[in-house]
Amino acid sequence: MLCAAAMTNLGSLSAQEDAFSRFKQQQNDKFEKFKDDKQAEFDAFRKRMNDEYAEFMRKNWEAFPANTPDKPIKEPVVPPVVLDEDTLQPKPQPKPPIETKPIEIPVKPKPIVVPAPQPAPEPIAPVKPKEETYQKVSVGYFGTIITIGFPKDDNLKLRALEENAIADAWQQLSDSRYDIAVSTALNARQAYNLCDWAYMNLLQAATEKHYGKTNEAVLAQAYLMTQSGYRIRLAMSENRLYMLVASLYDIFNYTYYVIDGSKFYNTTGEKNLGRLKITQARFDKEQSVSLQIRQLPSLGSEPTPKRTLTSRKGVTTSVSLNKNIIDFFNTYPQACFDGDQTTRWAAYANTPVEQSVKDMLYPSLKKTIKGMSEKEAVGILLNWMQTAFEYKLDNQVWGGDRAFFAQETLYYPYCDCEDRAILFSRLVRDLTGLDVVLLYYPGHLAAAVAFKEDVNGDYLTYKSRKYIVCDPTFINAGVGRTMPGMNNQQAQIIALK
């Protein structure tokens, strides 16, 4: 009797499990159907947007004149000042090298706030490629192999360089066969933490490898950029197609075209383009490229030899850099925000350093400042910046102005005031958690720190808080000392994120 009852209970449990499995499968099937239906809606929406875009391209493209590239203003250079540690008086200043008379950047009394680094733009619609087999196009990108997919039977070809032919080719690209290219590109952007500039250049490398340096490559890059949410315009000369990209920042040394009040840049670096015929076809919610870097790209590691940096107070630390990141920085354009050239340093100062650099550099510095007051800790970091690095003018090293990202200052043998202020601001924020701003004086860049404890010294007020002057180029000067010749009442505050 007990066995029969047990068997009955087991049968009942088995029947319940079967019923639950069927119910679960039904729910999964419904969910998959819902996803398929939703994806079909996304696909239809994206196809409709691209068809409308192509139809707009069939209209006559308007001719626009090229604008001369913006140039960073050459400033007067203030040499470093050394404070005698015994007398606490500045030593006689060496005369700077003879240079042509520079133009000063006007100082504005209102603090400059640069927009925070923005998230990558959203694609027109989510993409789920239907094709399982595709051509894999792999490119070496600063030590990392990144693969973008293209259709097996890709036959993209511009039959002519005129409006209707370009529109026809655009409609071909918007066919579902090319979803694999959009999907793999977006996956690469996310997987490798590619900022806007890095993503744009990766797409150029991949399309040129696949199509050669052709008009088809330009069109494919432009297509992938628009599908990824970026604001671009297509332009053509008699025999060349160009992709012009809108930027939130004024990019130095690149030719641009003003369309509807916005600057669109030819980022190939080609000079003397002259007038181009440009389509004003556009997508809703398209987003301009940002030149601030939220996080560094995840690139393969190529360690540089260790560099040991020792301050006059005996603080020693060693660091090895990733040469691939250094090479990536070397391609990054200088830019400013809203025409204000004093903002160009914010993008450098807001850029983080790699975790591998933090893991190597920060422990010894943290150990040194552990248990110190805020002023003492910042003073140690300030002296390290002042005395562990060798100063040299950009003109002597690079032949012109060149600002460094924080990691570049750790790599290159020489640095100037702007490089020191940028790295110092990064160290203080990372190691103490205190807020920092940059201070711009004509010909000089320093920093100021908002202490939570009461600290005496020269200061500026920003958002009702005292920011104490800290100058990494005023050698041996402590917290709260302003370099001789600098006027804090005229200093421009550059807020950092």
C-alpha positions as CSV (number, residue, x, y, z in Angstrom):
1,M,0.0,0.0,0.0
2,L,2.8,2.4,0.9
3,C,4.7,1.6,-2.3
4,A,1.5,2.2,-4.4
5,A,0.9,5.6,-2.6
6,A,4.5,6.5,-3.2
7,M,4.3,5.6,-6.8
8,T,1.1,7.7,-7.1
9,N,2.8,10.7,-5.5
10,L,5.8,10.3,-7.8
11,G,3.5,10.1,-10.8
12,S,1.7,13.2,-9.6
13,L,5.0,15.1,-9.1
14,S,6.2,14.0,-12.6
15,A,3.0,15.2,-14.1
16,Q,3.3,18.6,-12.3
17,E,6.9,18.9,-13.5
18,D,5.8,18.1,-17.1
19,A,3.1,20.7,-16.9
20,F,5.5,23.3,-15.5
21,S,8.0,22.5,-18.3
22,R,5.3,22.9,-20.9
23,F,4.2,26.2,-19.3
24,K,7.8,27.4,-19.1
25,Q,8.4,26.5,-22.8
26,Q,5.2,28.3,-23.8
27,Q,6.3,31.4,-22.0
28,N,9.8,31.2,-23.6
29,D,8.2,30.8,-27.0
30,K,6.0,33.8,-26.4
31,F,8.9,35.8,-25.3
32,E,11.0,34.8,-28.3
33,K,8.1,35.7,-30.6
34,F,7.8,39.0,-28.8
35,K,11.5,39.7,-29.3
36,D,11.3,38.7,-33.0
37,D,8.2,40.9,-33.5
38,K,10.0,43.8,-31.7
39,Q,13.2,43.3,-33.7
40,A,11.1,43.3,-36.9
41,E,9.7,46.6,-35.8
42,F,13.2,48.0,-35.2
43,D,14.4,46.7,-38.6
44,A,11.4,48.2,-40.4
45,F,11.9,51.5,-38.6
46,R,15.6,51.6,-39.4
47,K,14.9,50.7,-43.1
48,R,12.3,53.4,-43.3
49,M,14.8,56.0,-41.8
50,N,17.5,55.0,-44.3
51,D,15.1,55.1,-47.3
52,E,14.1,58.6,-46.3
53,Y,17.7,59.6,-45.9
54,A,18.5,58.2,-49.3
55,E,15.6,60.0,-50.9
56,F,16.9,63.3,-49.4
57,M,20.3,62.6,-50.9
58,R,18.8,62.5,-54.4
59,K,18.2,66.3,-54.1
60,N,20.9,68.6,-55.4
61,W,23.8,68.9,-53.0
62,E,24.6,72.5,-52.1
63,A,28.1,73.8,-52.5
64,F,29.9,75.1,-49.4
65,P,33.3,76.8,-49.1
66,A,36.0,75.4,-46.9
67,N,37.1,77.2,-43.8
68,T,40.7,77.6,-42.8
69,P,41.6,75.3,-39.9
70,D,41.5,76.8,-36.4
71,K,44.9,77.1,-34.8
72,P,45.8,77.1,-31.2
73,I,46.9,80.6,-30.2
74,K,50.6,80.9,-29.5
75,E,51.0,82.2,-26.0
76,P,53.8,83.9,-24.1
77,V,55.7,81.3,-22.1
78,V,56.4,81.9,-18.4
79,P,59.5,79.9,-17.3
80,P,59.5,77.9,-14.1
81,V,60.4,79.8,-10.9
82,V,62.5,78.1,-8.2
83,L,62.0,79.0,-4.6
84,D,65.2,78.9,-2.5
85,E,64.5,76.5,0.3
86,D,66.6,78.4,2.8
87,T,65.5,81.9,2.2
88,L,62.0,81.0,0.8
89,Q,62.6,83.7,-1.8
90,P,62.4,83.1,-5.6
91,K,65.8,82.6,-7.3
92,P,66.6,84.8,-10.3
93,Q,64.6,83.5,-13.3
94,P,66.4,82.3,-16.4
95,K,65.5,84.1,-19.5
96,P,63.2,82.1,-21.8
97,P,64.5,81.3,-25.4
98,I,63.9,84.1,-27.9
99,E,60.6,83.6,-29.6
100,T,58.3,85.5,-32.0
101,K,56.0,87.8,-30.3
102,P,52.9,85.8,-29.3
103,I,49.2,86.6,-29.0
104,E,47.8,86.4,-25.5
105,I,44.5,84.6,-24.9
106,P,42.1,87.1,-23.3
107,V,41.3,86.1,-19.7
108,K,37.6,85.9,-19.0
109,P,36.3,86.6,-15.5
110,K,33.6,83.9,-15.6
111,P,34.7,80.4,-14.7
112,I,34.8,78.0,-17.7
113,V,32.8,74.8,-17.3
114,V,33.4,72.2,-20.0
115,P,30.6,69.7,-20.6
116,A,31.2,66.4,-18.8
117,P,32.2,63.5,-21.1
118,Q,29.0,62.2,-22.7
119,P,28.0,58.6,-23.2
120,A,28.4,57.1,-26.7
121,P,25.4,57.9,-28.9
122,E,22.6,55.4,-29.3
123,P,22.2,53.6,-32.6
124,I,19.1,54.4,-34.8
125,A,17.6,51.1,-33.6
126,P,18.9,47.9,-32.1
127,V,20.4,45.6,-34.7
128,K,20.2,41.8,-34.8
129,P,22.0,40.4,-37.8
130,K,20.2,37.5,-39.6
131,E,23.3,36.3,-41.5
132,E,25.4,33.7,-39.7
133,T,28.3,33.5,-42.0
134,Y,30.2,36.7,-43.1
135,Q,33.5,38.0,-44.1
136,K,35.8,38.9,-41.2
137,V,37.8,42.0,-41.7
138,S,40.5,42.3,-39.0
139,V,42.6,45.4,-38.4
140,G,45.4,46.1,-36.1
141,Y,44.4,49.0,-33.9
142,F,47.3,50.1,-31.6
143,G,48.3,46.6,-30.7
144,T,44.8,45.1,-30.7
145,I,43.2,43.0,-33.5
146,I,39.6,44.1,-33.9
147,T,37.3,42.4,-36.4
148,I,34.3,43.9,-38.3
149,G,32.0,41.7,-40.3
150,F,30.8,42.3,-43.9
151,P,28.4,40.3,-46.0
152,K,29.8,37.2,-47.8
153,D,28.5,38.5,-51.1
154,D,29.3,42.1,-50.6
155,N,29.2,43.8,-53.9
156,L,29.0,47.5,-52.9
157,K,29.9,49.7,-55.9
158,L,29.2,53.3,-56.7
159,R,28.4,53.4,-60.4
160,A,29.1,57.2,-60.5
161,L,29.8,60.1,-58.1
162,E,26.5,61.8,-58.3
163,E,23.4,62.1,-56.1
164,N,21.2,59.3,-57.4
165,A,24.1,56.8,-57.5
166,I,25.1,57.6,-53.9
167,A,21.5,57.3,-52.8
168,D,21.2,53.9,-54.5
169,A,24.4,52.6,-52.8
170,W,23.1,53.9,-49.5
171,Q,19.9,51.9,-49.9
172,Q,22.0,48.8,-50.7
173,L,23.9,49.3,-47.4
174,S,20.6,49.5,-45.5
175,D,19.7,46.0,-46.7
176,S,19.6,43.5,-43.9
177,R,22.8,41.8,-45.3
178,Y,24.8,44.7,-43.9
179,D,23.4,44.4,-40.4
180,I,26.4,42.3,-39.6
181,A,28.7,45.2,-40.2
182,V,26.6,47.5,-37.9
183,S,26.3,44.9,-35.2
184,T,30.0,43.9,-35.1
185,A,31.0,47.6,-35.2
186,L,28.8,48.4,-32.2
187,N,30.0,45.4,-30.4
188,A,33.6,46.4,-30.9
189,R,32.8,50.0,-29.7
190,Q,31.5,48.5,-26.4
191,A,34.0,45.6,-26.0
192,Y,37.1,47.8,-26.4
193,N,35.7,51.0,-24.7
194,L,36.2,53.0,-27.8
195,C,35.7,56.8,-27.4
196,D,34.1,58.6,-30.3
197,W,37.5,59.5,-31.9
198,A,38.8,56.0,-31.6
199,Y,35.6,54.4,-33.0
200,M,35.5,56.7,-36.0
201,N,39.1,55.9,-36.9
202,L,38.6,52.2,-36.4
203,L,35.7,52.3,-38.9
204,Q,37.9,54.1,-41.3
205,A,40.6,51.5,-41.0
206,A,38.2,48.6,-41.4
207,T,36.3,50.0,-44.4
208,E,39.5,50.9,-46.1
209,K,40.9,47.5,-45.6
210,H,37.8,45.9,-47.0
211,Y,37.1,48.3,-49.9
212,G,40.5,49.9,-50.3
213,K,41.0,53.7,-50.2
214,T,37.9,54.2,-52.3
215,N,34.7,56.2,-52.3
216,E,32.9,53.0,-51.3
217,A,35.0,52.8,-48.2
218,V,34.0,56.4,-47.3
219,L,30.4,55.7,-47.9
220,A,30.5,52.5,-45.8
221,Q,32.2,54.4,-42.9
222,A,29.6,57.2,-43.1
223,Y,26.8,54.5,-43.1
224,L,28.2,52.8,-40.0
225,M,28.7,56.2,-38.3
226,T,25.1,57.2,-38.9
227,Q,23.7,53.8,-37.8
228,S,25.7,54.2,-34.6
229,G,24.1,57.5,-33.9
230,Y,26.7,60.0,-35.0
231,R,26.1,63.3,-36.8
232,I,27.9,63.3,-40.2
233,R,27.4,64.8,-43.6
234,L,28.5,63.4,-47.0
235,A,30.3,65.7,-49.4
236,M,31.8,65.3,-52.8
237,S,34.3,67.0,-55.1
238,E,34.6,66.1,-58.8
239,N,36.0,62.7,-58.1
240,R,36.1,62.2,-54.3
241,L,33.6,61.4,-51.6
242,Y,34.2,62.8,-48.1
243,M,32.7,62.2,-44.7
244,L,32.4,65.3,-42.6
245,V,31.8,64.9,-38.9
246,A,30.2,67.3,-36.5
247,S,32.1,67.9,-33.2
248,L,31.1,69.3,-29.8
249,Y,34.5,70.9,-29.8
250,D,36.4,73.2,-32.2
251,I,39.1,70.9,-33.5
252,F,42.5,72.5,-34.3
253,N,44.3,72.0,-37.6
254,Y,41.4,70.4,-39.5
255,T,39.5,72.0,-42.4
256,Y,35.8,72.4,-41.7
257,Y,32.5,73.5,-43.3
258,V,29.8,75.4,-41.6
259,I,26.4,73.9,-42.2
260,D,23.3,75.2,-40.4
261,G,25.6,77.0,-37.9
262,S,27.6,73.9,-37.0
263,K,31.2,73.0,-37.9
264,F,31.6,69.7,-39.8
265,Y,35.3,68.6,-40.1
266,N,37.2,66.6,-42.7
267,T,39.1,64.4,-40.3
268,T,41.3,62.9,-43.0
269,G,43.7,65.8,-42.5
270,E,43.7,66.6,-46.3
271,K,44.5,70.2,-46.9
272,N,43.2,72.7,-49.5
273,L,39.9,71.0,-50.3
274,G,38.1,74.1,-51.4
275,R,34.4,74.1,-52.1
276,L,32.5,70.8,-51.8
277,K,29.0,69.8,-52.6
278,I,27.3,68.6,-49.4
279,T,24.0,66.8,-48.7
280,Q,22.0,68.0,-45.8
281,A,20.4,64.6,-45.3
282,R,20.2,63.9,-41.6
283,F,18.8,61.5,-39.0
284,D,16.8,62.4,-35.9
285,K,18.7,62.4,-32.6
286,E,22.1,62.2,-34.3
287,Q,24.9,63.2,-31.9
288,S,28.1,65.2,-32.5
289,V,31.4,63.6,-31.7
290,S,32.8,64.3,-28.2
291,L,36.5,64.7,-27.7
292,Q,36.4,64.1,-24.0
293,I,37.3,60.6,-23.0
294,R,35.1,58.9,-20.4
295,Q,37.3,55.8,-20.2
296,L,40.5,54.8,-22.0
297,P,40.2,52.2,-24.9
298,S,41.0,48.6,-23.9
299,L,44.1,48.1,-26.0
300,G,46.7,45.3,-26.0
301,S,49.6,45.8,-23.5
302,E,53.1,46.8,-24.7
303,P,54.9,47.8,-21.5
304,T,57.5,50.5,-21.7
305,P,60.7,50.3,-19.6
306,K,60.1,51.3,-16.0
307,R,60.7,54.9,-15.2
308,T,61.7,55.9,-11.7
309,L,60.7,59.3,-10.4
310,T,62.1,60.8,-7.2
311,S,61.3,64.1,-5.6
312,R,63.7,66.3,-3.6
313,K,61.8,65.1,-0.5
314,G,62.8,61.5,-1.3
315,V,59.4,60.3,-2.5
316,T,60.3,57.6,-5.1
317,T,58.0,55.6,-7.4
318,S,58.4,53.7,-10.5
319,V,56.0,53.3,-13.4
320,S,55.7,51.5,-16.7
321,L,53.3,52.7,-19.4
322,N,51.4,51.0,-22.1
323,K,53.1,52.1,-25.3
324,N,49.9,51.4,-27.3
325,I,48.0,54.0,-25.3
326,I,50.8,56.5,-25.7
327,D,50.7,56.0,-29.5
328,F,46.9,56.4,-29.4
329,F,47.2,59.7,-27.5
330,N,49.7,60.8,-30.1
331,T,46.9,60.8,-32.8
332,Y,44.4,62.7,-30.6
333,P,43.5,66.2,-31.9
334,Q,43.7,69.3,-29.8
335,A,40.4,71.1,-29.4
336,C,38.6,73.7,-27.4
337,F,35.0,74.3,-26.4
338,D,32.8,77.1,-27.6
339,G,35.7,78.9,-29.2
340,D,37.4,79.5,-25.8
341,Q,41.0,78.3,-26.1
342,T,41.5,78.2,-22.4
343,T,39.2,75.1,-22.3
344,R,41.5,72.9,-24.3
345,W,43.3,71.6,-21.2
346,A,40.1,70.2,-19.6
347,A,39.8,67.2,-22.0
348,Y,43.3,66.2,-21.0
349,A,42.8,66.7,-17.3
350,N,39.4,64.9,-17.3
351,T,40.9,61.8,-18.9
352,P,41.5,58.9,-16.5
353,V,44.7,56.9,-16.3
354,E,44.9,53.2,-17.0
355,Q,44.3,50.8,-14.0
356,S,47.6,49.2,-14.7
357,V,49.3,52.6,-14.2
358,K,47.4,53.2,-11.0
359,D,48.3,49.8,-9.7
360,M,52.0,50.5,-10.2
361,L,52.2,54.2,-9.4
362,Y,49.7,54.9,-6.7
363,P,50.6,52.4,-3.9
364,S,53.9,54.1,-3.0
365,L,52.3,57.5,-3.2
366,K,49.4,56.4,-1.0
367,K,51.8,54.8,1.5
368,T,53.8,58.1,1.7
369,I,50.8,60.3,2.4
370,K,48.9,57.9,4.6
371,G,48.0,59.5,8.0
372,M,48.9,63.0,6.8
373,S,46.6,66.0,6.9
374,E,45.1,67.0,3.6
375,K,47.5,69.9,3.3
376,E,50.5,67.7,4.0
377,A,49.4,65.1,1.6
378,V,48.7,67.6,-1.2
379,G,52.1,69.2,-0.4
380,I,53.9,65.9,-0.9
381,L,52.2,65.4,-4.3
382,L,52.9,69.0,-5.3
383,N,56.6,68.7,-4.5
384,W,56.8,65.4,-6.3
385,M,55.4,67.1,-9.4
386,Q,57.7,70.1,-9.0
387,T,61.0,68.2,-8.5
388,A,60.7,64.7,-10.0
389,F,60.1,65.9,-13.6
390,E,62.4,67.9,-15.9
391,Y,61.0,71.1,-17.4
392,K,61.5,72.0,-21.1
393,L,59.5,74.2,-23.4
394,D,57.2,72.5,-26.0
395,N,58.9,74.6,-28.8
396,Q,62.2,73.1,-27.9
397,V,60.9,69.5,-27.8
398,W,58.0,69.4,-30.3
399,G,58.4,72.6,-32.4
400,G,55.1,74.0,-31.1
401,D,52.5,73.8,-28.3
402,R,51.6,70.2,-27.3
403,A,49.6,69.4,-24.2
404,F,49.9,66.0,-22.5
405,F,47.4,63.6,-21.1
406,A,48.4,62.5,-17.6
407,Q,50.0,59.3,-18.8
408,E,52.1,61.1,-21.4
409,T,53.7,63.3,-18.7
410,L,54.8,60.0,-17.0
411,Y,56.2,58.7,-20.3
412,Y,58.0,61.6,-22.0
413,P,61.3,62.9,-20.5
414,Y,60.3,66.6,-20.5
415,C,57.1,68.5,-19.6
416,D,56.0,72.1,-19.1
417,C,53.5,73.9,-16.9
418,E,50.3,72.6,-18.5
419,D,51.5,69.0,-18.4
420,R,52.4,69.3,-14.7
421,A,49.1,70.9,-13.8
422,I,47.1,68.3,-15.7
423,L,48.9,65.3,-14.0
424,F,48.8,67.0,-10.6
425,S,45.1,67.5,-10.8
426,R,44.6,63.9,-11.7
427,L,46.8,62.7,-8.8
428,V,45.0,64.8,-6.2
429,R,41.6,63.8,-7.3
430,D,42.5,60.1,-7.4
431,L,44.6,59.9,-4.3
432,T,42.8,62.3,-1.9
433,G,39.3,62.7,-3.4
434,L,39.6,66.5,-3.2
435,D,38.2,68.7,-5.9
436,V,40.6,70.5,-8.2
437,V,40.4,73.2,-10.8
438,L,43.0,74.5,-13.3
439,L,44.1,78.1,-13.1
440,Y,45.0,79.9,-16.4
441,Y,47.1,83.0,-16.3
442,P,48.4,84.4,-19.6
443,G,51.3,82.1,-20.5
444,H,51.0,79.8,-17.5
445,L,48.8,77.0,-16.2
446,A,48.6,76.0,-12.5
447,A,45.9,74.4,-10.3
448,A,44.0,75.0,-7.1
449,V,42.5,72.5,-4.6
450,A,39.3,72.7,-2.5
451,F,40.4,71.4,0.9
452,K,37.8,70.1,3.4
453,E,39.9,71.3,6.3
454,D,40.9,74.9,6.9
455,V,44.1,75.7,4.9
456,N,45.7,79.1,4.7
457,G,47.3,80.5,1.6
458,D,46.5,82.3,-1.7
459,Y,43.1,81.2,-3.0
460,L,40.3,81.8,-5.4
461,T,36.5,81.3,-4.8
462,Y,34.4,79.1,-7.0
463,K,30.9,78.0,-6.2
464,S,31.2,79.5,-2.7
465,R,34.3,77.3,-2.0
466,K,37.9,78.3,-1.4
467,Y,40.4,76.8,-3.9
468,I,43.9,77.1,-2.6
469,V,46.6,77.8,-5.2
470,C,49.0,74.9,-5.9
471,D,51.5,75.5,-8.6
472,P,53.5,72.5,-9.9
473,T,55.9,74.8,-11.8
474,F,56.8,77.1,-8.8
475,I,59.6,74.8,-7.7
476,N,59.8,74.1,-4.0
477,A,56.8,76.4,-3.3
478,G,54.3,74.9,-0.9
479,V,50.5,74.8,-0.9
480,G,49.0,78.3,-1.1
481,R,52.0,80.0,-2.9
482,T,51.3,81.9,-6.1
483,M,54.2,82.1,-8.7
484,P,55.6,85.7,-8.9
485,G,54.1,87.7,-11.7
486,M,50.8,85.8,-11.6
487,N,47.6,87.7,-10.7
488,N,45.0,85.6,-9.0
489,Q,42.3,88.3,-9.5
490,Q,42.7,87.8,-13.3
491,A,43.1,84.0,-13.3
492,Q,40.7,82.0,-15.3
493,I,39.2,79.0,-13.4
494,I,38.7,75.9,-15.5
495,A,36.4,73.5,-13.8
496,L,37.1,69.8,-14.0
497,K,34.9,66.7,-13.8
